Amino acid sequence: MERGRAGEPEPVEDFGEVEPALVQEAEAEEPGFIGAHLAIILRLAAGIGVVLVIIGTIVAVITQGRLPTVTVDIGSLPGSLLRLDPDAILTLGIMMFVAAPAFGVAYLVQAFLRIHDRLYAAIAAVVLLILVSSVLITLGLRGV
């Protein structure tokens, strides 16, 4: 192969076409896609939280003539949600805001495992463990 003139890149040899499926698989596992997917997960979780807070506020204003002022204990949350209690709907929305980072870190664990990056998967798993254990400890201290 001849070398190009000074400052010009060397020509690249063509080894034929690559299978389109292999190209798509490689593109789907690039770190840029991990960031894009993480952003979608966080936006979705935040969007659901916003919608729940708005619905809880609207239901409270319509049914009680006031804005929601209290949150509902986790133990009574399912029953309160079935009764469409506006405070419970608002509480669920707030819980979505709190859980969004955990959803994102859980996604990162599986994404790093999928691209065989065990170091970052382990780091993300430790962060997820810290997040979940801190919530469980806090709930345990409250006696829930």
C-alpha positions in Angstrom: 0.0 0.0 0.0 1.4 3.4 -0.9 1.7 6.0 1.7 -0.1 9.3 1.1 1.5 12.7 0.9 2.5 14.4 4.1 -0.6 15.4 6.1 -3.0 13.1 4.2 -4.5 10.0 5.8 -3.6 6.6 4.5 -6.2 4.9 2.3 -8.4 2.4 4.1 -8.8 -1.1 2.6 -12.4 -2.3 2.0 -13.1 -5.7 3.4 -16.6 -6.0 2.0 -20.0 -5.3 3.5 -20.7 -5.9 7.2 -24.0 -7.6 8.2 -26.6 -4.8 9.0 -27.7 -6.7 12.1 -24.2 -6.7 13.5 -23.9 -2.9 12.8 -27.2 -2.3 14.6 -26.2 -4.4 17.6 -22.9 -2.6 17.9 -24.6 0.8 17.7 -27.2 -0.2 20.3 -24.4 -1.0 22.8 -22.4 2.2 22.4 -22.0 4.3 25.5 -23.9 7.2 23.8 -26.9 5.0 23.5 -26.7 4.1 27.2 -26.8 7.8 28.0 -29.8 8.4 25.7 -31.7 5.4 27.1 -30.9 6.6 30.7 -32.3 10.1 29.8 -35.5 8.5 28.5 -36.0 6.5 31.7 -35.4 9.5 33.9 -37.7 11.7 31.8 -40.4 9.1 31.8 -40.2 8.6 35.6 -40.3 12.4 36.2 -43.1 12.8 33.7 -45.2 10.1 35.5 -44.4 11.9 38.8 -45.5 15.2 37.5 -48.8 13.8 36.1 -49.6 12.1 39.4 -48.9 15.3 41.4 -51.1 17.3 39.0 -53.9 14.6 39.1 -53.7 14.5 42.9 -53.9 18.3 43.1 -56.9 18.5 40.7 -58.8 15.7 42.5 -58.1 17.4 45.9 -59.3 20.8 44.7 -62.5 19.3 43.1 -63.4 16.9 46.0 -62.1 18.8 49.0 -61.9 22.4 47.9 -58.2 22.5 49.0 -54.7 21.6 47.9 -53.3 18.3 49.3 -51.4 19.0 52.5 -50.4 15.6 53.8 -48.7 12.4 52.5 -50.0 8.9 53.1 -48.1 6.2 54.9 -46.8 3.5 52.7 -48.7 0.8 54.5 -52.1 2.5 53.8 -51.1 3.7 50.3 -52.6 0.9 48.2 -56.1 1.1 49.9 -56.0 4.9 49.7 -55.2 4.7 46.0 -58.1 2.4 45.4 -60.4 5.0 47.0 -58.8 7.6 44.8 -57.6 9.6 47.8 -56.0 12.8 46.4 -53.3 12.7 49.1 -52.4 9.1 48.1 -52.2 10.1 44.4 -49.9 13.0 45.4 -47.8 10.7 47.6 -47.4 8.2 44.7 -46.2 11.1 42.5 -43.6 12.2 45.1 -42.5 8.6 45.4 -41.9 8.5 41.6 -39.6 11.5 42.0 -37.7 9.7 44.7 -37.5 6.4 42.8 -36.4 7.8 39.5 -32.7 7.8 40.3 -33.0 4.2 41.4 -34.7 3.2 38.1 -31.8 4.9 36.3 -29.1 3.2 38.3 -30.9 -0.2 37.8 -30.9 0.4 34.1 -27.2 1.2 34.2 -26.4 -2.1 35.9 -28.1 -4.1 33.2 -26.7 -1.9 30.4 -23.1 -2.2 31.6 -23.6 -6.0 32.0 -24.9 -6.2 28.4 -21.8 -4.5 27.1 -19.6 -6.7 29.3 -18.3 -3.8 31.4 -18.2 -5.6 34.8 -16.4 -2.8 36.7 -19.0 -0.1 36.0 -21.8 -2.7 36.4 -20.4 -3.5 39.9 -20.1 0.2 40.7 -23.7 0.9 39.6 -24.9 -2.2 41.6 -23.2 -0.8 44.7 -24.8 2.6 44.2 -28.2 0.9 43.7 -27.7 -1.2 46.9 -26.9 2.0 48.8 -30.0 3.7 47.5 -32.3 0.8 48.2 -30.9 0.1 51.6 -31.1 3.7 52.7 -34.8 3.7 51.8 -35.4 0.4 53.7 -33.5 1.7 56.7 -35.4 4.9 56.8 -38.7 3.0 56.6 -37.6 0.6 59.3 -36.7 3.5 61.6 -40.1 5.0 61.0 -41.7 1.7 61.9 -43.5 1.3 58.6 
